[in-house]
Amino acid sequence: KSCRLIEEHNTYTFLVDRRANKPQIRAAIETIFEVKVKKCNTLIPAAQYTVRYGRKIGRKSVYKKAYVRLQEGFSIDLFPDDPEAM
């Protein structure tokens, strides 16, 4: 799904801290990757519980997903040819 979003809608997916809000995510992406963000959507997926003997005994760490849509003409090079140059 993430690759299709990148190709069709110029939208990138990031795992972010659960306490981060949309303006913080937007500012971080614009600063780190030097791009302009058009839109930022977030969601918190349902927790996955560990079940033993019919009882829930724990859950995996809960995170937040951020879908960041970039403005036209901007892109993020996920696999650079020379990683040392970054």
N, C-alpha and C positions, 0 to 999 in steps of 0.2 A: 504494500500500500504506500509506503513512504517513497519508494522509487517512482511510482506512478505519479504521485503528487509533485515530485520534483520536476518530472518531464512535462506534465500537462499544465500545472498551475504555478510553477516556481515557488512551491511551498516546501519548507524544510521542517523536519521533526526533531525535537530535542527533548531529553529527559532533564528536568530541572528540579530544584529543591521545592518541596511542597509549600513552603512559606513564601516563595517568590510570587509577586503579582505581575500583571501584564506590562505596566510601565517599566518595571525593573528588568524583565526579560527582554523587552524591546531595546532598552538602553544597552544592555550587555551584548546583545547580538550586533547592534550597530557599532559598538566600540571594538569588539574583538575581531569581527570579520570585515569592518569598514564598508558596510552596505546600508541601504535605506530600507526600513521595514514598512510595508504597506499595511499589514494587518497581523494581529497576534491572537490566536485562540488557544485556550488551555482546557485541560480536562484531567480529572483524577480518576484513574481506572479502579475498578472494584478490587478489593484486597483478596489475595489468594490465601486461603487458610490451610494449615496442615492438620489433617484429620488422622487420628490414631484411635483404634478401638471405638469408633463411632463418636468421638469427642473432638472438638476443635481445641488444639493445644497451643497454637501459635499462628502468626501470620507473617508473610513476607513483608519486607520493607515497602512502605507505601510511598509513591513518588508522584510527580505531576508531569504530564506530557504537554509540550508547547508546540503548536503548529504555527510557524512563522512564514508569512507570505511576503516576498520581497517585491519591491517596485520593479517596473520594466527596466531592463538593461543591467540589472544587478544579478549576480549569482555567487555561490560559494563553491570554491574548488575543494571538494571533499577528499580527492586523491591526487595531490600535486605530484608532478614529475620529480621535483627536487624538494623533499620535505625539509631539508636543512636550510633552504632559502627563506622559510617563513619566519 
